[in-house]
């Protein structure tokens, strides 16, 4: 049985031994994996750690402010990097999910590499977990935070990588979060993909299309907060459908709602959501987002589907 206390004790020793007198940057998106990694490394090396939040323009509503404030409350030195324009440029014209993932990964590591050079840092800590490695190695999908396991030497970006959670699945990471004393809003946080909303925009990723799915995701999360499910979100389709707005025919956007139960993200079951909740979500999305004319609900389990729609 997994022992979170023992894991933390062993990890602290291993991190201290590996890092030595060097400085470390921790790439923190605000999710449970990257925040646990950041807190763990901070406990091991103290002020030799600098947490970095890269604002790629693809996060949830209010996410940049939430992450920076959370890290500061934990007493961790934090640097905010505004890279929205660079990420949208890297994703321009790309519609295939794997192409998006790889473009995001390259821009992510180049941005971190630049920060590492500026801060004279040799190590980057990141929240890679076992599910990320398994799905990337098996070719199911390329996780942006997996390099060495697929033969990419991270030193091409200018640094070495620390992955203290790479042998853990999500439930164990949550146990570590609790052992570290992280607040519930972190330890129990719903998973969010590394490439973020770029994967929930089917077709080309633009600031305008991301804004649509960001608002839809906010509505879905607000209306399903009490369900206790693993992951709840919205997806924007690349095609359109006929609808009626203000008494006129319009050719508008389609949103799919996805709500699943899971423990480790390796398998998942579509949640049986009440019609009343689904109806309220659809009414809010179509009234609060002018371009949306239809809402669908995905009832497919994983497998055969993945959790993310892509």
Backbone bond lengths (Angstrom), bond angles and torsions (degrees), N, CA, C in turn:
res aa  C-N    CA-C-N  psi(-1)  N-CA   C-N-CA  omega(-1)  CA-C   N-CA-C  phi
1 X - - - 1.470 - - 1.528 109.91 -
2 X 1.330 115.64 140.95 1.459 120.55 -177.33 1.523 110.65 -68.01
3 X 1.340 115.92 133.49 1.458 122.52 179.15 1.526 108.23 -115.81
4 X 1.327 116.59 103.61 1.465 120.96 -174.96 1.525 111.73 -63.86
5 X 1.336 117.19 -38.93 1.471 120.29 -179.29 1.520 111.00 -62.21
6 X 1.325 116.41 -45.46 1.467 121.00 179.46 1.523 110.80 -65.77
7 X 1.351 116.10 -38.91 1.464 119.99 178.29 1.520 110.64 -60.34
8 X 1.325 116.78 -45.46 1.464 121.03 -179.82 1.527 110.11 -61.95
9 X 1.328 117.03 -45.87 1.470 120.82 -179.62 1.522 111.16 -59.16
10 X 1.324 117.10 -46.75 1.467 121.41 -179.19 1.526 111.47 -67.34
11 X 1.341 116.45 -39.18 1.467 120.89 -178.87 1.519 111.31 -65.08
12 X 1.318 117.21 -41.03 1.461 121.05 -179.93 1.530 110.54 -60.40
13 X 1.313 116.21 -43.45 1.472 120.43 178.98 1.522 110.57 -64.39
14 X 1.339 116.36 -43.99 1.457 121.41 -177.79 1.532 111.21 -65.76
15 X 1.317 116.78 -42.54 1.465 120.97 179.75 1.522 110.33 -64.74
16 X 1.315 116.77 -45.04 1.470 121.05 179.33 1.525 111.35 -60.52
17 X 1.329 115.71 -42.10 1.462 121.04 179.48 1.526 111.12 -65.41
18 X 1.318 117.24 -42.55 1.466 122.13 -177.35 1.524 111.61 -70.39
19 X 1.316 117.00 -44.51 1.464 121.72 -174.09 1.525 112.43 -76.76
20 X 1.328 116.82 -39.19 1.463 119.64 -178.21 1.517 111.47 61.11
21 X 1.323 116.77 -127.18 1.462 121.70 -178.42 1.528 112.91 -94.20
22 X 1.324 116.54 3.77 1.464 120.13 -177.03 1.526 111.81 -77.29
23 X 1.327 116.12 161.55 1.455 122.22 174.52 1.538 109.14 -92.67
24 X 1.333 115.26 158.27 1.467 121.37 -176.04 1.527 109.40 -132.87
25 X 1.327 115.38 141.32 1.465 121.40 167.98 1.523 107.06 -107.48
26 X 1.318 117.04 136.03 1.460 121.04 174.37 1.518 108.44 -112.15
27 X 1.322 116.02 122.34 1.462 120.93 178.24 1.522 108.16 -80.92
28 X 1.330 116.82 107.95 1.466 121.22 -174.73 1.530 111.29 -117.02
29 X 1.325 115.66 115.51 1.468 120.83 179.01 1.519 111.77 -91.32
30 X 1.351 116.33 -14.42 1.458 120.11 -177.28 1.511 113.07 104.60
31 X 1.341 117.75 -10.73 1.455 121.45 176.27 1.519 110.46 -73.27
32 X 1.333 115.96 168.36 1.464 119.05 -176.27 1.524 111.79 -62.99
33 X 1.335 118.60 -39.81 1.467 121.06 -176.77 1.529 111.99 -64.51
34 X 1.322 116.61 -50.93 1.465 119.56 -176.52 1.526 111.53 -72.03
35 X 1.344 117.60 -31.48 1.459 119.80 179.60 1.524 111.19 -73.37
36 X 1.337 116.87 -38.32 1.472 120.23 175.43 1.523 110.00 -63.36
37 X 1.336 116.43 -43.51 1.466 120.12 177.41 1.526 110.55 -58.96
38 X 1.312 116.43 -45.93 1.461 121.39 -179.30 1.527 110.90 -61.28
39 X 1.331 116.91 -46.74 1.468 121.17 -179.14 1.523 111.06 -65.19
40 X 1.329 116.67 -39.01 1.469 121.58 -179.37 1.531 110.42 -65.60
41 X 1.326 116.35 -47.21 1.467 120.34 -179.82 1.528 110.27 -66.48
42 X 1.322 117.08 -37.62 1.467 120.62 178.15 1.525 110.79 -62.18
43 X 1.328 116.00 -41.09 1.460 118.93 178.47 1.526 110.75 -64.94
44 X 1.332 116.81 -30.90 1.462 120.74 -178.20 1.523 113.00 -79.58
45 X 1.334 117.50 -40.41 1.480 119.41 -171.72 1.520 113.91 -119.93
46 X 1.340 118.11 -4.63 1.464 120.52 176.29 1.512 113.51 62.57
47 X 1.338 115.80 -131.22 1.461 121.19 -174.37 1.526 114.47 -71.77
48 X 1.324 116.93 -0.68 1.473 119.11 173.89 1.528 110.38 -75.95
49 X 1.339 115.68 -7.46 1.470 120.59 179.17 1.524 111.33 -98.74
50 X 1.327 115.21 137.37 1.454 122.28 169.70 1.525 107.86 -123.13
51 X 1.331 117.09 118.98 1.468 120.56 175.87 1.524 108.79 -81.49
52 X 1.321 115.94 138.25 1.459 121.21 -179.68 1.524 109.23 -122.53
53 X 1.321 116.13 124.98 1.457 120.92 172.27 1.516 108.25 -107.19
54 X 1.329 116.28 118.03 1.457 121.56 178.75 1.531 108.51 -95.42
55 X 1.314 116.41 114.26 1.464 120.53 178.10 1.530 108.10 -85.60
56 X 1.347 115.10 99.73 1.467 121.45 -176.90 1.523 112.10 -91.66
57 X 1.337 117.14 1.27 1.465 120.48 -179.50 1.513 113.51 77.84
58 X 1.349 116.73 9.72 1.456 121.34 -173.62 1.529 112.79 -119.00
59 X 1.322 115.86 12.11 1.461 120.25 -175.99 1.520 112.60 -87.71
60 X 1.356 115.60 172.34 1.457 121.70 174.51 1.530 111.17 -62.97
61 X 1.306 115.12 167.19 1.456 121.30 175.31 1.531 109.87 -60.24
62 X 1.324 117.54 126.01 1.460 122.07 177.67 1.512 115.75 75.40
63 X 1.328 117.12 5.15 1.475 120.85 -175.08 1.533 113.71 -63.24
64 X 1.335 119.78 -46.72 1.471 118.85 -178.39 1.523 112.33 -56.68
65 X 1.318 116.55 -45.47 1.463 120.33 -179.62 1.532 111.30 -64.34
66 X 1.334 116.22 -41.58 1.466 121.43 -179.55 1.526 111.10 -61.80
67 X 1.328 116.93 -46.20 1.463 121.13 -176.43 1.526 111.34 -65.99
68 X 1.315 116.73 -48.85 1.469 120.41 -178.35 1.528 110.43 -61.40
69 X 1.328 116.45 -42.52 1.469 120.18 -179.88 1.535 110.64 -66.12
70 X 1.333 117.46 -40.87 1.466 121.37 179.95 1.526 111.38 -62.25
71 X 1.320 116.76 -45.12 1.462 120.95 -179.89 1.528 111.21 -63.93
72 X 1.312 116.24 -39.44 1.470 119.27 179.30 1.526 110.78 -66.65
73 X 1.338 116.78 -37.24 1.464 120.61 177.25 1.525 111.20 -63.82
74 X 1.334 116.40 -29.93 1.463 120.94 178.44 1.527 112.04 -81.75
75 X 1.327 116.11 0.27 1.461 120.25 178.52 1.509 114.44 76.54
76 X 1.344 116.55 24.45 1.462 121.45 -176.56 1.532 110.04 -103.90
77 X 1.324 116.68 127.71 1.471 120.33 176.29 1.523 108.98 -59.07
78 X 1.327 116.19 133.15 1.463 120.55 -172.60 1.522 111.65 -133.42
79 X 1.321 115.03 140.44 1.463 121.10 174.87 1.521 108.98 -123.31
80 X 1.318 116.39 129.14 1.463 122.78 177.37 1.528 108.60 -97.46
81 X 1.342 116.06 130.51 1.461 120.67 178.75 1.530 108.90 -120.11
82 X 1.316 116.48 118.75 1.463 121.27 177.83 1.527 108.34 -87.49
83 X 1.345 115.45 105.87 1.465 120.22 -178.14 1.524 111.13 -125.66
84 X 1.335 116.91 24.77 1.470 120.49 -176.07 1.522 112.07 -57.26
85 X 1.310 117.46 -48.95 1.470 121.14 -177.03 1.517 111.18 -61.62
86 X 1.334 116.65 -40.45 1.467 120.62 -177.88 1.534 111.65 -66.60
87 X 1.332 117.14 -39.85 1.471 119.91 -179.26 1.531 111.19 -70.17
88 X 1.327 117.37 -41.88 1.470 118.87 178.81 1.531 110.39 -65.19
89 X 1.323 117.05 -34.01 1.473 120.36 176.79 1.523 110.27 -66.00
90 X 1.339 117.12 -40.23 1.464 121.41 -179.62 1.525 111.60 -66.88
91 X 1.339 116.94 -31.13 1.465 121.60 -177.73 1.533 113.00 -90.25
92 X 1.298 117.07 -8.93 1.471 121.37 -175.79 1.529 111.66 -56.33
93 X 1.330 116.04 129.99 1.459 121.82 176.77 1.515 115.43 80.98
94 X 1.330 117.35 -5.67 1.478 120.14 -177.75 1.526 109.74 -93.54
95 X 1.345 115.39 129.78 1.456 120.79 -179.31 1.529 112.65 -119.87
96 X 1.329 117.60 -22.44 1.461 121.80 179.29 1.531 109.69 -76.81
97 X 1.342 117.00 135.97 1.462 121.05 -176.03 1.527 112.23 -60.79
98 X 1.335 117.06 -41.15 1.469 119.87 -179.67 1.525 110.96 -67.39
99 X 1.327 116.60 -38.20 1.471 119.74 176.93 1.523 110.27 -62.86
100 X 1.326 116.32 -40.81 1.468 120.33 178.09 1.524 110.84 -62.23
101 X 1.342 115.92 -46.15 1.462 120.57 -178.97 1.531 110.85 -59.66
102 X 1.329 115.89 -44.73 1.464 119.45 -177.24 1.527 111.63 -70.43
103 X 1.330 117.33 -37.58 1.465 120.85 176.94 1.524 109.84 -65.51
104 X 1.327 116.03 -41.27 1.460 120.20 177.74 1.519 109.91 -63.34
105 X 1.336 116.83 -46.42 1.470 120.97 -178.96 1.520 111.30 -58.16
106 X 1.321 116.88 -45.92 1.461 120.23 -178.30 1.529 111.10 -63.34
107 X 1.337 116.80 -45.14 1.462 120.08 -179.93 1.534 111.18 -67.36
108 X 1.327 116.12 -37.41 1.464 121.35 178.78 1.528 110.81 -60.13
109 X 1.333 116.33 -49.35 1.462 119.23 -176.88 1.530 112.15 -73.58
110 X 1.309 117.61 -32.22 1.466 119.27 175.86 1.527 110.72 -66.90
111 X 1.333 116.06 -37.87 1.466 119.99 177.62 1.519 110.56 -66.06
112 X 1.339 115.86 -42.93 1.460 119.97 176.67 1.523 111.22 -64.82
113 X 1.336 115.88 -39.72 1.463 120.39 179.54 1.517 111.94 -61.08
114 X 1.317 116.28 -40.77 1.467 120.60 177.60 1.527 110.14 -63.79
115 X 1.340 116.03 -43.36 1.465 119.88 178.90 1.523 111.18 -64.46
116 X 1.348 116.21 -40.04 1.466 120.30 179.66 1.521 110.72 -62.56
117 X 1.326 116.83 -40.46 1.465 120.98 178.49 1.520 110.67 -65.42
118 X 1.327 116.82 -45.07 1.463 121.50 -179.35 1.529 111.66 -63.24
119 X 1.339 115.69 -37.18 1.465 119.94 -177.84 1.527 112.64 -91.16
120 X 1.360 115.75 -0.40 1.476 121.16 -178.20 1.536 110.86 55.79
121 X 1.323 113.99 53.13 1.455 122.40 -176.84 1.526 109.82 -111.14
122 X 1.324 116.79 140.51 1.460 120.88 -179.55 1.527 112.66 -101.00
123 X 1.342 117.13 -25.96 1.455 120.66 -175.73 1.529 111.68 -117.66
124 X 1.341 114.87 140.67 1.460 122.52 171.70 1.528 107.30 -115.59
125 X 1.342 116.76 127.46 1.464 120.88 175.02 1.517 108.73 -100.53
126 X 1.326 116.77 137.06 1.461 119.82 -179.91 1.519 110.84 -143.84
127 X 1.346 115.76 156.98 1.457 121.91 -171.98 1.507 115.75 -89.25
128 X 1.323 117.75 44.07 1.468 120.74 175.88 1.521 109.77 -64.67
129 X 1.342 118.21 131.81 1.462 121.32 175.63 1.533 109.48 -119.89
130 X 1.328 115.71 173.70 1.469 121.23 -173.21 1.534 112.84 -58.25
131 X 1.325 117.01 -40.60 1.473 119.97 -178.65 1.529 111.07 -62.60
132 X 1.335 117.72 -36.32 1.468 121.35 177.79 1.521 110.54 -60.49
133 X 1.339 114.83 -46.16 1.465 120.50 -177.53 1.519 110.80 -66.35
134 X 1.341 116.58 -47.11 1.465 121.53 -177.05 1.523 110.95 -58.96
135 X 1.342 117.48 -48.63 1.462 120.10 -176.10 1.521 112.41 -69.31
136 X 1.336 117.36 -32.69 1.464 120.06 178.75 1.517 110.76 -72.16
137 X 1.328 116.75 -47.57 1.464 121.22 -178.91 1.524 111.29 -62.54
138 X 1.341 116.47 -37.61 1.464 120.77 -179.73 1.527 112.20 -77.96
139 X 1.334 117.29 -6.33 1.455 120.39 177.62 1.514 114.23 79.38
140 X 1.353 117.55 14.31 1.461 120.38 178.73 1.526 109.64 -68.76
141 X 1.345 115.84 -46.90 1.464 121.71 173.39 1.518 108.51 -164.87
142 X 1.315 116.48 149.03 1.460 121.70 -178.40 1.522 109.92 -84.27
143 X 1.337 116.40 110.49 1.450 119.38 175.09 1.520 108.57 -77.61
144 X 1.321 116.92 138.13 1.465 120.47 -172.93 1.525 112.76 -65.95
145 X 1.358 117.64 -21.29 1.458 119.94 -175.20 1.527 113.26 -103.01
146 X 1.320 116.88 23.93 1.468 121.04 177.16 1.520 108.78 -117.75
147 X 1.329 116.19 119.64 1.466 121.37 -178.24 1.526 111.57 -125.87
148 X 1.334 116.24 -68.86 1.465 120.93 -173.15 1.523 112.25 -57.28
149 X 1.337 116.41 -35.10 1.462 120.57 -177.02 1.522 112.96 -67.07
150 X 1.350 116.95 -15.91 1.466 119.88 177.83 1.532 110.72 -118.13
151 X 1.328 115.23 20.04 1.467 119.72 172.57 1.509 116.43 86.84
152 X 1.342 118.39 13.24 1.468 120.79 177.20 1.527 108.47 -99.02
153 X 1.315 116.91 120.20 1.457 121.78 -179.53 1.528 109.20 -79.84
154 X 1.345 118.33 114.65 1.470 119.84 -177.29 1.527 113.62 -63.00
155 X 1.328 116.87 -16.05 1.462 119.26 -178.61 1.532 111.96 -68.77
156 X 1.348 117.22 -13.11 1.473 118.74 175.19 1.527 109.88 -66.62
157 X 1.350 116.71 -22.19 1.463 120.81 177.60 1.527 111.54 -92.42
158 X 1.347 116.78 -4.64 1.462 119.75 173.15 1.514 116.24 104.46
159 X 1.352 118.36 16.69 1.462 118.80 -179.26 1.527 111.14 -160.47
160 X 1.342 115.21 172.25 1.463 123.04 173.44 1.525 108.23 -103.79
161 X 1.327 116.27 159.32 1.467 120.16 -173.50 1.523 111.96 -116.59
162 X 1.341 114.69 137.96 1.464 122.87 171.75 1.522 107.81 -107.80
163 X 1.327 116.96 127.78 1.465 121.72 179.36 1.530 109.11 -132.15
164 X 1.320 118.68 73.64 1.464 121.12 -174.07 1.526 115.11 -66.13
165 X 1.339 117.78 -16.34 1.471 120.42 -176.86 1.523 113.33 -105.45
166 X 1.319 117.57 8.10 1.478 119.91 -168.50 1.525 114.39 -66.09
167 X 1.342 119.15 -12.71 1.465 121.65 177.69 1.529 111.83 -102.77
168 X 1.332 117.24 5.67 1.466 121.07 -177.12 1.523 111.57 -107.39
169 X 1.344 115.49 148.86 1.452 121.35 169.70 1.534 108.48 -97.09
170 X 1.318 116.74 170.79 1.467 121.82 -172.41 1.534 114.28 -53.75
171 X 1.349 120.33 -45.44 1.467 118.91 -178.87 1.530 112.26 -59.79
172 X 1.327 116.74 -36.20 1.465 120.34 179.40 1.532 111.03 -71.41
173 X 1.335 116.30 -36.00 1.464 120.01 177.07 1.526 109.62 -62.54
174 X 1.317 116.87 -39.93 1.461 120.26 178.56 1.534 110.41 -63.86
175 X 1.328 116.92 -37.98 1.470 120.18 176.89 1.528 110.74 -62.44
176 X 1.320 116.53 -40.46 1.461 120.89 178.39 1.525 110.01 -64.72
177 X 1.328 116.29 -40.21 1.466 120.50 178.57 1.529 110.39 -58.83
178 X 1.334 116.20 -43.99 1.470 119.86 179.46 1.524 110.63 -66.53
179 X 1.328 116.68 -40.48 1.469 121.06 178.68 1.526 111.11 -61.34
180 X 1.333 116.61 -34.67 1.465 121.29 179.17 1.521 112.34 -79.53
181 X 1.337 116.18 -5.71 1.455 120.24 178.83 1.509 114.39 78.41
182 X 1.334 118.09 21.44 1.462 121.04 178.52 1.529 109.79 -70.40
183 X 1.326 117.81 148.25 1.474 120.14 -178.66 1.525 111.71 -64.91
184 X 1.331 115.93 157.00 1.465 121.57 -178.75 1.517 112.58 -57.96
185 X 1.334 117.04 -33.38 1.458 119.74 -178.73 1.527 111.39 -64.44
186 X 1.342 117.07 -15.02 1.467 121.72 173.42 1.523 110.64 -100.29
187 X 1.336 117.31 -52.76 1.470 120.93 -174.03 1.525 112.69 -62.04
188 X 1.331 117.23 -32.32 1.470 120.65 -177.88 1.525 111.75 -104.72
189 X 1.312 117.14 13.24 1.468 120.42 -174.62 1.532 112.00 -64.69
190 X 1.325 114.32 142.78 1.464 120.70 178.49 1.528 110.29 -67.12
191 X 1.339 118.09 138.25 1.464 120.37 178.93 1.529 112.14 -59.91
192 X 1.311 115.00 148.92 1.458 121.68 179.59 1.528 106.65 -142.55
193 X 1.329 119.28 131.35 1.469 120.10 -175.11 1.521 112.82 -65.44
194 X 1.334 116.34 147.79 1.460 120.82 178.44 1.522 112.72 -55.10
195 X 1.341 117.35 -50.79 1.480 119.09 177.50 1.522 113.17 -73.16
196 X 1.330 115.47 3.02 1.457 123.22 169.19 1.524 113.62 56.82
197 X 1.329 116.30 -137.01 1.464 120.91 -172.33 1.523 113.44 -70.16
198 X 1.332 117.67 -9.22 1.470 119.04 177.07 1.526 110.46 -62.16
199 X 1.353 116.41 -28.60 1.466 120.26 -179.90 1.524 111.94 -84.25
200 X 1.317 117.06 -12.16 1.457 121.22 -179.44 1.518 111.95 -103.64
201 X 1.334 114.84 7.36 1.459 122.20 170.28 1.526 105.89 -110.64
202 X 1.313 117.21 104.36 1.459 120.25 178.86 1.525 107.61 -77.28
203 X 1.334 116.02 129.19 1.451 119.33 -173.42 1.514 110.22 96.09
204 X 1.331 116.69 -159.89 1.465 120.02 -174.81 1.531 112.21 -69.47
205 X 1.328 114.83 141.70 1.460 122.02 -179.23 1.531 109.52 -94.72
206 X 1.319 116.23 116.76 1.469 121.28 176.43 1.527 107.85 -129.07
207 X 1.335 118.10 159.32 1.467 119.69 177.58 1.525 112.78 -56.07
208 X 1.339 116.84 -37.05 1.456 120.72 -178.70 1.530 111.67 -67.09
209 X 1.334 116.99 -42.43 1.463 120.85 -178.86 1.535 110.51 -72.37
210 X 1.319 116.70 -35.52 1.464 119.88 176.12 1.527 110.29 -64.09
211 X 1.324 117.22 -38.46 1.466 120.78 179.28 1.532 110.90 -60.54
212 X 1.336 116.88 -36.35 1.467 121.27 179.08 1.517 110.69 -65.22
213 X 1.324 117.05 -50.82 1.465 120.17 -176.64 1.531 110.90 -72.53
214 X 1.331 117.36 -27.02 1.472 119.65 176.09 1.533 110.10 -63.95
215 X 1.342 115.97 -46.05 1.459 120.01 179.48 1.526 110.79 -65.65
216 X 1.332 116.94 -41.95 1.468 120.69 179.78 1.523 110.68 -63.43
217 X 1.326 116.80 -40.11 1.466 121.42 178.59 1.522 110.59 -63.91
218 X 1.329 116.17 -40.96 1.462 120.29 178.11 1.529 110.59 -59.46
219 X 1.324 116.47 -43.12 1.467 121.17 179.70 1.524 110.67 -64.47
220 X 1.342 116.96 -46.71 1.468 120.95 -179.90 1.523 110.27 -59.46
221 X 1.322 117.20 -46.75 1.462 120.26 -178.45 1.528 111.58 -64.59
222 X 1.322 117.78 -39.15 1.470 120.83 179.28 1.523 111.18 -64.38
223 X 1.331 116.73 -41.19 1.464 120.95 -174.60 1.532 113.34 -81.82
224 X 1.330 117.78 -12.13 1.476 120.27 -176.64 1.526 112.26 -119.69
225 X 1.324 116.89 11.57 1.469 121.17 -174.65 1.527 113.11 -57.23
226 X 1.324 117.50 -32.71 1.469 121.38 -175.08 1.528 113.23 -88.36
227 X 1.321 118.39 0.03 1.463 120.47 -176.15 1.524 113.28 -74.16
228 X 1.341 116.86 -26.19 1.460 119.66 -178.44 1.516 113.75 72.38
229 X 1.317 117.30 23.06 1.455 121.88 -178.17 1.530 110.72 -86.35
230 X 1.327 115.79 169.75 1.462 121.97 -173.31 1.522 112.87 -75.77
231 X 1.338 115.28 -44.35 1.461 119.11 -176.30 1.528 109.84 -152.59
232 X 1.331 116.54 130.51 1.465 122.70 -178.45 1.528 107.91 -132.93
233 X 1.323 117.58 125.19 1.465 118.24 -178.16 1.521 112.08 -161.22
234 X 1.324 115.04 178.14 1.467 122.23 179.79 1.524 109.59 -121.54
235 X 1.322 115.63 152.71 1.464 123.09 178.98 1.524 108.72 -129.26
236 X 1.333 116.49 135.59 1.464 121.62 177.02 1.521 109.66 -98.75
237 X 1.323 117.09 124.16 1.463 121.49 -179.70 1.530 111.59 -76.68
238 X 1.328 114.48 158.97 1.467 119.50 177.78 1.523 111.41 -84.79
239 X 1.344 116.30 -25.36 1.465 118.62 177.95 1.523 110.05 -92.83
240 X 1.323 116.43 174.67 1.463 121.49 -177.15 1.529 110.25 -127.46
241 X 1.314 115.74 170.80 1.466 120.63 -179.33 1.528 109.78 -142.02
242 X 1.316 115.25 160.42 1.462 120.71 179.05 1.521 110.48 -77.66
243 X 1.318 115.81 137.92 1.453 121.06 177.11 1.519 110.52 -146.77
244 X 1.339 116.14 -176.40 1.467 121.83 179.72 1.523 108.12 -129.58
245 X 1.323 116.27 122.87 1.464 121.23 176.20 1.534 108.22 -133.61
246 X 1.337 114.57 128.25 1.471 120.30 -179.22 1.527 112.12 56.34
247 X 1.337 114.86 37.26 1.457 120.59 176.79 1.507 114.81 76.00
248 X 1.337 117.83 8.09 1.461 121.57 -178.37 1.525 111.04 -122.82
249 X 1.334 113.82 148.00 1.465 119.81 176.99 1.530 109.03 -70.56
250 X 1.351 115.33 132.57 1.463 120.23 175.99 1.525 109.24 -133.85
251 X 1.299 114.92 155.47 1.466 121.30 177.11 1.520 105.50 -108.91
252 X 1.342 115.84 98.74 1.457 119.33 -167.36 1.513 115.77 -118.40
253 X 1.323 114.53 -176.11 1.462 122.42 -175.56 1.527 112.34 -79.83
254 X 1.345 114.20 156.67 1.465 122.67 178.49 1.530 108.30 -118.08
255 X 1.314 116.40 131.81 1.473 122.20 176.73 1.531 108.77 -116.07
256 X 1.325 116.29 133.82 1.464 121.02 170.93 1.521 108.77 -107.50
257 X 1.324 115.22 136.66 1.466 122.23 178.50 1.524 108.40 -100.96
258 X 1.319 116.36 135.49 1.474 121.64 -178.06 1.528 108.58 -129.51
259 X 1.339 116.79 122.68 1.462 122.28 179.54 1.525 107.35 -135.84
260 X 1.330 116.82 118.71 1.465 119.49 -174.33 1.521 112.44 -130.03
261 X 1.330 114.61 155.21 1.458 123.37 172.47 1.526 107.63 -104.75
262 X 1.317 116.91 135.09 1.459 121.48 177.93 1.525 108.46 -165.11
263 X 1.334 115.55 168.07 1.462 119.93 172.89 1.518 110.90 -118.39
264 X 1.351 115.76 -39.39 1.465 119.32 -173.56 1.528 114.25 -120.60
265 X 1.319 117.78 2.37 1.471 124.42 -178.96 1.528 113.27 70.57
266 X 1.320 117.84 -2.79 1.468 120.45 178.34 1.520 110.09 -77.16
267 X 1.331 116.42 -38.28 1.461 122.15 171.43 1.530 107.61 -129.14
268 X 1.322 116.29 158.31 1.464 119.96 179.94 1.520 109.86 -155.71
269 X 1.326 115.08 154.45 1.456 121.22 178.72 1.528 109.14 -124.71
270 X 1.315 115.50 132.06 1.466 119.49 177.22 1.525 109.38 -62.96
271 X 1.316 116.00 132.30 1.465 121.23 -176.59 1.527 110.70 -79.88
272 X 1.337 116.00 139.80 1.466 120.82 177.28 1.527 108.37 -83.00
273 X 1.310 115.66 91.13 1.457 121.93 -176.98 1.523 109.72 -84.61
274 X 1.313 116.97 141.56 1.463 120.20 179.42 1.530 110.09 -63.95
275 X 1.332 114.72 149.29 1.456 119.81 179.92 1.525 110.71 -62.49
276 X 1.311 116.87 -33.81 1.466 120.43 -178.91 1.532 110.77 -62.02
277 X 1.331 116.61 -41.60 1.474 120.03 179.46 1.518 110.14 -68.16
278 X 1.329 116.96 -45.70 1.461 120.19 -179.40 1.537 110.75 -61.96
279 X 1.304 116.08 -41.04 1.470 120.05 -179.91 1.537 110.41 -63.89
280 X 1.345 116.09 -41.60 1.464 119.70 179.66 1.530 110.80 -65.05
281 X 1.330 116.49 -40.39 1.468 120.31 178.06 1.526 110.25 -61.75
282 X 1.347 116.10 -46.88 1.469 120.59 -178.77 1.524 111.36 -62.59
283 X 1.318 115.93 -41.87 1.468 119.10 179.61 1.516 111.54 -64.20
284 X 1.336 116.78 -41.65 1.456 119.80 179.50 1.529 111.75 -66.49
285 X 1.327 115.96 -45.37 1.467 119.38 -177.42 1.522 111.04 -62.86
286 X 1.340 116.79 -46.04 1.471 119.24 -177.10 1.523 112.87 -72.60
287 X 1.318 117.69 -22.42 1.467 119.14 178.46 1.526 112.00 -91.54
288 X 1.337 117.15 -33.40 1.467 120.31 -176.77 1.523 113.37 -89.31
289 X 1.340 116.63 -16.98 1.466 120.44 177.49 1.526 107.18 -119.43
290 X 1.320 118.52 101.48 1.475 122.60 -171.59 1.527 114.80 -55.55
291 X 1.331 118.46 -31.92 1.465 120.12 -174.14 1.525 113.50 -79.98
292 X 1.340 118.04 -13.84 1.472 121.12 -174.50 1.524 110.64 -89.96
293 X 1.346 115.33 130.00 1.466 120.13 179.85 1.526 113.23 -118.10
294 X 1.350 117.04 -12.68 1.467 119.37 -179.09 1.518 111.15 -143.72
295 X 1.357 114.99 143.74 1.461 121.70 173.38 1.526 109.06 -125.56
296 X 1.320 116.39 134.47 1.460 123.21 179.71 1.525 109.09 -119.85
297 X 1.350 117.05 159.25 1.465 120.58 175.45 1.520 109.72 -122.27
298 X 1.338 116.41 127.52 1.462 122.51 -177.21 1.527 109.37 -89.52
299 X 1.340 117.00 119.47 1.469 121.06 -177.76 1.532 112.03 -107.34
300 X 1.329 117.56 19.29 1.459 121.44 -177.04 1.523 111.53 -87.89
301 X 1.343 116.19 134.55 1.459 121.48 177.83 1.527 110.80 -81.63
302 X 1.330 116.20 171.11 1.474 122.89 171.51 1.520 108.17 -114.70
303 X 1.362 119.78 122.40 1.467 125.02 -15.52 1.532 110.20 -70.85
304 X 1.338 119.02 169.72 1.474 128.44 11.78 1.521 114.72 -83.19
305 X 1.328 118.87 -17.97 1.458 120.09 179.93 1.529 109.72 -85.23
306 X 1.330 117.05 166.28 1.451 121.22 165.27 1.527 106.21 -91.82
307 X 1.336 116.84 169.46 1.471 118.40 178.25 1.523 109.32 -68.90
308 X 1.319 116.86 -53.26 1.456 120.11 176.07 1.535 108.76 -67.02
309 X 1.294 117.42 144.45 1.467 121.60 -174.08 1.516 111.66 -75.32
310 X 1.336 115.18 -50.47 1.461 123.29 179.03 1.511 112.19 43.35
